[in-house]
């Protein structure tokens, strides 16, 4: 399945919240805290955020984004949160 690009024009996400219509949010469904942490990752690393794919949520610790502080915070939260969507 192909998803439309996110973030678009070089860091647009750096200044606004992630939409509930974002394909990643629709596929993954993080809780409000998870969404906020994902937004922090998007603000800190807008170019990396545009490369995220649904498969990156299937193994959060071994993702190509592991080692990025904001991603690691997101992954740690998701792995311990019963409210974040299951992949």
N, CA, C and O atoms as a GROMACS GRO file, in nm:
protein
  348
    1UNK      N    1   0.085  -0.117   0.000
    1UNK     CA    2   0.000   0.000   0.000
    1UNK      C    3   0.089   0.123   0.000
    1UNK      O    4   0.191   0.127   0.069
    2UNK      N    5   0.052   0.221  -0.076
    2UNK     CA    6   0.129   0.344  -0.086
    2UNK      C    7   0.059   0.454  -0.007
    2UNK      O    8  -0.064   0.466  -0.011
    3UNK      N    9   0.136   0.533   0.063
    3UNK     CA   10   0.082   0.641   0.143
    3UNK      C   11   0.131   0.773   0.088
    3UNK      O   12   0.243   0.782   0.038
    4UNK      N   13   0.048   0.878   0.096
    4UNK     CA   14   0.094   1.008   0.048
    4UNK      C   15   0.208   1.060   0.134
    4UNK      O   16   0.215   1.026   0.253
    5UNK      N   17   0.296   1.140   0.077
    5UNK     CA   18   0.407   1.194   0.156
    5UNK      C   19   0.356   1.283   0.267
    5UNK      O   20   0.254   1.350   0.254
    6UNK      N   21   0.430   1.285   0.379
    6UNK     CA   22   0.397   1.371   0.491
    6UNK      C   23   0.505   1.476   0.505
    6UNK      O   24   0.619   1.455   0.461
    7UNK      N   25   0.471   1.585   0.564
    7UNK     CA   26   0.571   1.686   0.592
    7UNK      C   27   0.596   1.776   0.475
    7UNK      O   28   0.620   1.896   0.493
    8UNK      N   29   0.592   1.724   0.358
    8UNK     CA   30   0.598   1.800   0.236
    8UNK      C   31   0.716   1.891   0.222
    8UNK      O   32   0.824   1.848   0.181
    9UNK      N   33   0.699   2.013   0.253
    9UNK     CA   34   0.793   2.118   0.213
    9UNK      C   35   0.897   2.148   0.321
    9UNK      O   36   0.891   2.253   0.385
   10UNK      N   37   0.989   2.058   0.340
   10UNK     CA   38   1.103   2.081   0.427
   10UNK      C   39   1.073   2.131   0.566
   10UNK      O   40   1.108   2.244   0.599
   11UNK      N   41   1.010   2.051   0.647
   11UNK     CA   42   0.995   2.087   0.786
   11UNK      C   43   0.863   2.152   0.822
   11UNK      O   44   0.852   2.213   0.929
   12UNK      N   45   0.763   2.143   0.738
   12UNK     CA   46   0.634   2.201   0.770
   12UNK      C   47   0.585   2.148   0.904
   12UNK      O   48   0.526   2.223   0.982
   13UNK      N   49   0.609   2.020   0.932
   13UNK     CA   50   0.564   1.962   1.058
   13UNK      C   51   0.636   2.020   1.178
   13UNK      O   52   0.591   2.003   1.292
   14UNK      N   53   0.745   2.088   1.155
   14UNK     CA   54   0.818   2.146   1.266
   14UNK      C   55   0.736   2.253   1.337
   14UNK      O   56   0.772   2.295   1.447
   15UNK      N   57   0.626   2.298   1.275
   15UNK     CA   58   0.550   2.408   1.333
   15UNK      C   59   0.404   2.377   1.359
   15UNK      O   60   0.329   2.466   1.400
   16UNK      N   61   0.360   2.254   1.336
   16UNK     CA   62   0.220   2.222   1.363
   16UNK      C   63   0.207   2.078   1.413
   16UNK      O   64   0.298   1.996   1.399
   17UNK      N   65   0.092   2.052   1.470
   17UNK     CA   66   0.066   1.919   1.525
   17UNK      C   67   0.044   1.820   1.412
   17UNK      O   68   0.007   1.857   1.300
   18UNK      N   69   0.065   1.695   1.443
   18UNK     CA   70   0.038   1.588   1.349
   18UNK      C   71  -0.113   1.568   1.344
   18UNK      O   72  -0.179   1.558   1.447
   19UNK      N   73  -0.166   1.564   1.225
   19UNK     CA   74  -0.310   1.547   1.204
   19UNK      C   75  -0.352   1.404   1.235
   19UNK      O   76  -0.277   1.310   1.211
   20UNK      N   77  -0.472   1.389   1.286
   20UNK     CA   78  -0.530   1.256   1.306
   20UNK      C   79  -0.556   1.188   1.172
   20UNK      O   80  -0.586   1.069   1.167
   21UNK      N   81  -0.546   1.264   1.064
   21UNK     CA   82  -0.564   1.210   0.929
   21UNK      C   83  -0.431   1.163   0.869
   21UNK      O   84  -0.431   1.105   0.760
   22UNK      N   85  -0.321   1.186   0.937
   22UNK     CA   86  -0.190   1.142   0.889
   22UNK      C   87  -0.196   0.990   0.873
   22UNK      O   88  -0.243   0.921   0.963
   23UNK      N   89  -0.149   0.937   0.761
   23UNK     CA   90  -0.155   0.791   0.739
   23UNK      C   91  -0.091   0.710   0.852
   23UNK      O   92  -0.139   0.602   0.884
   24UNK      N   93   0.015   0.761   0.912
   24UNK     CA   94   0.079   0.687   1.021
   24UNK      C   95  -0.013   0.680   1.143
   24UNK      O   96  -0.022   0.576   1.208
   25UNK      N   97  -0.079   0.790   1.172
   25UNK     CA   98  -0.169   0.793   1.287
   25UNK      C   99  -0.288   0.700   1.261
   25UNK      O  100  -0.333   0.630   1.351
   26UNK      N  101  -0.337   0.699   1.138
   26UNK     CA  102  -0.449   0.612   1.104
   26UNK      C  103  -0.411   0.465   1.117
   26UNK      O  104  -0.493   0.383   1.159
   27UNK      N  105  -0.288   0.430   1.081
   27UNK     CA  106  -0.243   0.291   1.087
   27UNK      C  107  -0.208   0.251   1.230
   27UNK      O  108  -0.240   0.141   1.273
   28UNK      N  109  -0.142   0.341   1.303
   28UNK     CA  110  -0.085   0.305   1.432
   28UNK      C  111  -0.173   0.343   1.552
   28UNK      O  112  -0.176   0.269   1.650
   29UNK      N  113  -0.242   0.454   1.547
   29UNK     CA  114  -0.332   0.501   1.653
   29UNK      C  115  -0.266   0.515   1.790
   29UNK      O  116  -0.308   0.448   1.884
   30UNK      N  117  -0.163   0.600   1.804
   30UNK     CA  118  -0.105   0.619   1.936
   30UNK      C  119  -0.200   0.698   2.027
   30UNK      O  120  -0.288   0.770   1.978
   31UNK      N  121  -0.183   0.683   2.157
   31UNK     CA  122  -0.262   0.760   2.253
   31UNK      C  123  -0.217   0.906   2.244
   31UNK      O  124  -0.128   0.940   2.166
   32UNK      N  125  -0.277   0.993   2.324
   32UNK     CA  126  -0.242   1.135   2.320
   32UNK      C  127  -0.096   1.159   2.356
   32UNK      O  128  -0.030   1.242   2.294
   33UNK      N  129  -0.046   1.087   2.454
   33UNK     CA  130   0.096   1.103   2.492
   33UNK      C  131   0.185   1.052   2.380
   33UNK      O  132   0.285   1.116   2.345
   34UNK      N  133   0.151   0.938   2.323
   34UNK     CA  134   0.228   0.884   2.211
   34UNK      C  135   0.229   0.980   2.093
   34UNK      O  136   0.332   0.999   2.028
   35UNK      N  137   0.113   1.040   2.066
   35UNK     CA  138   0.105   1.138   1.957
   35UNK      C  139   0.195   1.257   1.986
   35UNK      O  140   0.266   1.305   1.897
   36UNK      N  141   0.193   1.306   2.110
   36UNK     CA  142   0.278   1.420   2.146
   36UNK      C  143   0.426   1.385   2.129
   36UNK      O  144   0.504   1.466   2.080
   37UNK      N  145   0.464   1.264   2.170
   37UNK     CA  146   0.604   1.222   2.155
   37UNK      C  147   0.641   1.207   2.008
   37UNK      O  148   0.754   1.238   1.969
   38UNK      N  149   0.550   1.159   1.928
   38UNK     CA  150   0.576   1.149   1.784
   38UNK      C  151   0.588   1.288   1.723
   38UNK      O  152   0.669   1.310   1.633
   39UNK      N  153   0.508   1.382   1.771
   39UNK     CA  154   0.520   1.522   1.726
   39UNK      C  155   0.656   1.580   1.763
   39UNK      O  156   0.715   1.654   1.686
   40UNK      N  157   0.705   1.546   1.882
   40UNK     CA  158   0.838   1.594   1.923
   40UNK      C  159   0.945   1.538   1.829
   40UNK      O  160   1.039   1.609   1.793
   41UNK      N  161   0.931   1.412   1.791
   41UNK     CA  162   1.024   1.353   1.693
   41UNK      C  163   1.014   1.428   1.561
   41UNK      O  164   1.116   1.461   1.500
   42UNK      N  165   0.892   1.456   1.516
   42UNK     CA  166   0.871   1.527   1.389
   42UNK      C  167   0.931   1.667   1.393
   42UNK      O  168   0.990   1.712   1.295
   43UNK      N  169   0.916   1.737   1.507
   43UNK     CA  170   0.973   1.872   1.520
   43UNK      C  171   1.126   1.869   1.520
   43UNK      O  172   1.191   1.952   1.457
   44UNK      N  173   1.180   1.772   1.592
   44UNK     CA  174   1.326   1.763   1.604
   44UNK      C  175   1.391   1.711   1.476
   44UNK      O  176   1.503   1.751   1.442
   45UNK      N  177   1.322   1.622   1.406
   45UNK     CA  178   1.379   1.555   1.288
   45UNK      C  179   1.277   1.551   1.173
   45UNK      O  180   1.236   1.443   1.132
   46UNK      N  181   1.236   1.668   1.120
   46UNK     CA  182   1.131   1.669   1.018
   46UNK      C  183   1.165   1.586   0.894
   46UNK      O  184   1.077   1.522   0.837
   47UNK      N  185   1.289   1.586   0.853
   47UNK     CA  186   1.326   1.506   0.735
   47UNK      C  187   1.312   1.357   0.766
   47UNK      O  188   1.262   1.281   0.683
   48UNK      N  189   1.356   1.315   0.884
   48UNK     CA  190   1.342   1.174   0.922
   48UNK      C  191   1.196   1.134   0.932
   48UNK      O  192   1.158   1.024   0.891
   49UNK      N  193   1.113   1.224   0.985
   49UNK     CA  194   0.971   1.193   0.999
   49UNK      C  195   0.908   1.162   0.863
   49UNK      O  196   0.823   1.074   0.852
   50UNK      N  197   0.949   1.234   0.761
   50UNK     CA  198   0.890   1.211   0.628
   50UNK      C  199   0.924   1.073   0.574
   50UNK      O  200   0.855   1.023   0.485
   51UNK      N  201   1.029   1.010   0.627
   51UNK     CA  202   1.067   0.876   0.582
   51UNK      C  203   1.002   0.764   0.662
   51UNK      O  204   1.016   0.647   0.626
   52UNK      N  205   0.932   0.798   0.771
   52UNK     CA  206   0.865   0.694   0.850
   52UNK      C  207   0.762   0.621   0.766
   52UNK      O  208   0.690   0.681   0.687
   53UNK      N  209   0.756   0.491   0.785
   53UNK     CA  210   0.658   0.407   0.718
   53UNK      C  211   0.590   0.321   0.825
   53UNK      O  212   0.646   0.299   0.932
   54UNK      N  213   0.470   0.274   0.797
   54UNK     CA  214   0.401   0.190   0.897
   54UNK      C  215   0.486   0.075   0.949
   54UNK      O  216   0.474   0.039   1.066
   55UNK      N  217   0.571   0.016   0.866
   55UNK     CA  218   0.654  -0.096   0.911
   55UNK      C  219   0.751  -0.055   1.021
   55UNK      O  220   0.797  -0.141   1.097
   56UNK      N  221   0.784   0.075   1.031
   56UNK     CA  222   0.875   0.121   1.137
   56UNK      C  223   0.815   0.105   1.276
   56UNK      O  224   0.887   0.109   1.375
   57UNK      N  225   0.683   0.088   1.284
   57UNK     CA  226   0.616   0.071   1.412
   57UNK      C  227   0.609  -0.074   1.456
   57UNK      O  228   0.568  -0.103   1.568
   58UNK      N  229   0.649  -0.166   1.369
   58UNK     CA  230   0.639  -0.308   1.405
   58UNK      C  231   0.754  -0.353   1.494
   58UNK      O  232   0.739  -0.451   1.568
   59UNK      N  233   0.866  -0.286   1.489
   59UNK     CA  234   0.980  -0.320   1.575
   59UNK      C  235   1.049  -0.190   1.614
   59UNK      O  236   1.152  -0.154   1.558
   60UNK      N  237   0.990  -0.121   1.711
   60UNK     CA  238   1.034   0.013   1.748
   60UNK      C  239   1.179   0.020   1.794
   60UNK      O  240   1.248   0.118   1.766
   61UNK      N  241   1.225  -0.081   1.863
   61UNK     CA  242   1.363  -0.077   1.914
   61UNK      C  243   1.467  -0.101   1.805
   61UNK      O  244   1.579  -0.052   1.815
   62UNK      N  245   1.432  -0.176   1.703
   62UNK     CA  246   1.527  -0.205   1.597
   62UNK      C  247   1.502  -0.120   1.473
   62UNK      O  248   1.556  -0.148   1.366
   63UNK      N  249   1.422  -0.016   1.487
   63UNK     CA  250   1.395   0.074   1.377
   63UNK      C  251   1.523   0.146   1.336
   63UNK      O  252   1.616   0.160   1.415
   64UNK      N  253   1.527   0.191   1.213
   64UNK     CA  254   1.640   0.271   1.165
   64UNK      C  255   1.653   0.401   1.243
   64UNK      O  256   1.756   0.468   1.235
   65UNK      N  257   1.550   0.436   1.319
   65UNK     CA  258   1.551   0.561   1.393
   65UNK      C  259   1.600   0.544   1.537
   65UNK      O  260   1.613   0.641   1.610
   66UNK      N  261   1.628   0.420   1.577
   66UNK     CA  262   1.681   0.393   1.709
   66UNK      C  263   1.808   0.472   1.734
   66UNK      O  264   1.893   0.484   1.645
   67UNK      N  265   1.821   0.526   1.852
   67UNK     CA  266   1.938   0.608   1.886
   67UNK      C  267   1.909   0.757   1.875
   67UNK      O  268   1.988   0.838   1.923
   68UNK      N  269   1.798   0.792   1.814
   68UNK     CA  270   1.754   0.932   1.810
   68UNK      C  271   1.670   0.952   1.936
   68UNK      O  272   1.570   0.883   1.957
   69UNK      N  273   1.711   1.046   2.020
   69UNK     CA  274   1.650   1.062   2.152
   69UNK      C  275   1.497   1.072   2.147
   69UNK      O  276   1.429   1.007   2.227
   70UNK      N  277   1.444   1.150   2.056
   70UNK     CA  278   1.299   1.168   2.049
   70UNK      C  279   1.229   1.040   2.004
   70UNK      O  280   1.119   1.009   2.052
   71UNK      N  281   1.290   0.966   1.913
   71UNK     CA  282   1.232   0.839   1.871
   71UNK      C  283   1.238   0.738   1.985
   71UNK      O  284   1.141   0.666   2.011
   72UNK      N  285   1.351   0.734   2.054
   72UNK     CA  286   1.366   0.640   2.166
   72UNK      C  287   1.264   0.668   2.275
   72UNK      O  288   1.210   0.575   2.335
   73UNK      N  289   1.235   0.797   2.302
   73UNK     CA  290   1.133   0.832   2.402
   73UNK      C  291   0.996   0.785   2.356
   73UNK      O  292   0.918   0.731   2.435
   74UNK      N  293   0.967   0.805   2.229
   74UNK     CA  294   0.840   0.758   2.172
   74UNK      C  295   0.831   0.606   2.183
   74UNK      O  296   0.730   0.553   2.231
   75UNK      N  297   0.935   0.536   2.140
   75UNK     CA  298   0.935   0.390   2.142
   75UNK      C  299   0.918   0.337   2.284
   75UNK      O  300   0.841   0.244   2.307
   76UNK      N  301   0.989   0.395   2.380
   76UNK     CA  302   0.979   0.351   2.519
   76UNK      C  303   0.836   0.367   2.570
   76UNK      O  304   0.782   0.279   2.636
   77UNK      N  305   0.775   0.481   2.538
   77UNK     CA  306   0.637   0.503   2.580
   77UNK      C  307   0.544   0.398   2.518
   77UNK      O  308   0.467   0.333   2.589
   78UNK      N  309   0.551   0.383   2.387
   78UNK     CA  310   0.461   0.293   2.316
   78UNK      C  311   0.473   0.150   2.368
   78UNK      O  312   0.373   0.080   2.386
   79UNK      N  313   0.596   0.107   2.392
   79UNK     CA  314   0.617  -0.032   2.437
   79UNK      C  315   0.557  -0.057   2.576
   79UNK      O  316   0.528  -0.172   2.610
   80UNK      N  317   0.537   0.049   2.654
   80UNK     CA  318   0.481   0.032   2.788
   80UNK      C  319   0.339   0.080   2.802
   80UNK      O  320   0.283   0.076   2.911
   81UNK      N  321   0.279   0.127   2.692
   81UNK     CA  322   0.146   0.189   2.699
   81UNK      C  323   0.038   0.096   2.646
   81UNK      O  324   0.043   0.052   2.531
   82UNK      N  325  -0.058   0.066   2.729
   82UNK     CA  326  -0.169  -0.020   2.686
   82UNK      C  327  -0.266   0.054   2.596
   82UNK      O  328  -0.347  -0.009   2.528
   83UNK      N  329  -0.259   0.186   2.593
   83UNK     CA  330  -0.355   0.264   2.513
   83UNK      C  331  -0.307   0.289   2.370
   83UNK      O  332  -0.388   0.319   2.282
   84UNK      N  333  -0.178   0.276   2.346
   84UNK     CA  334  -0.127   0.297   2.210
   84UNK      C  335  -0.168   0.179   2.123
   84UNK      O  336  -0.173   0.065   2.168
   85UNK      N  337  -0.199   0.210   1.997
   85UNK     CA  338  -0.246   0.108   1.904
   85UNK      C  339  -0.149  -0.006   1.888
   85UNK      O  340  -0.027   0.012   1.895
   86UNK      N  341  -0.202  -0.123   1.866
   86UNK     CA  342  -0.119  -0.239   1.842
   86UNK      C  343  -0.085  -0.245   1.695
   86UNK      O  344  -0.165  -0.209   1.609
   87UNK      N  345   0.034  -0.292   1.667
   87UNK     CA  346   0.078  -0.306   1.527
   87UNK      C  347   0.082  -0.451   1.489
   87UNK      O  348   0.116  -0.484   1.375
   0.00000   0.00000   0.00000
